[in-house]
Amino acid sequence: MPPTRQSVNAWSSLLTFTRDATIWLDARLSESHGLTLEEYDVIFQLSRTRLPMRMTEVAEVTLIARSSCTRVVDRLVERGLVDRQQSTSDRRSVTIELTSSGTALCRDASRTHGRDITSLMNKLETGEVEELERMVMKLGLNRQAN
C-alpha cells in the first residue's frame, strides 16, 4: 500500500526539522566550545559511563556513523580531551576515556547544549512535548533509552 500524502508530508517535516536542528545545535556548540555535535556526542557518552569504553561501544551509543567514529575520536585525542589505550582485557580492542580537560569541557558544553535543546522544545507546551515523545516512541525506531 503506498504512503498517504499526509504520511509523506509528516515524514518530510520530521526529517527537515531533524536536519535543521542538528545543523543549529552543531553551530552553537562550535561557536561556544569549539566542538562539533559529533565530538560532543562522544564526550557526553564517555561522561555518562565514567569508565573507559571500547571503540565499538562508543560507536553503538553515539549518533555518529560507525565509519566516522574513529576520525571523531582521533580529533578528540589530538586535542587532549580523550585518552586512547589498548584494552587490558582484550589486546585487539582499544578503549577511550575522558581526560580531566575533556570532563571540564563536557560539563560546560552540556550547559550550553541543554539550554539550546530547551530553547527548541520550549516552542511546545508541556502536553505537546509529552505527545511528541509518545509518538516517536510509538514509531519504534528510537534507540534504547540509557
KAGI-V538583 format. One record per helix or strand of 3 or more residues. SS is the DSSP state (H for helix, E for strand). FROM is the first residue (numbers start at 1). LEN is the number of residues. If there is no record, write none. Layout:
<<SS/FROM/LEN> <SS/FROM/LEN>>
//
This chain:
<<H/5/29> <H/37/13> <H/55/7> <H/66/13> <E/82/5> <E/94/5> <H/100/22> <H/126/14>>
//
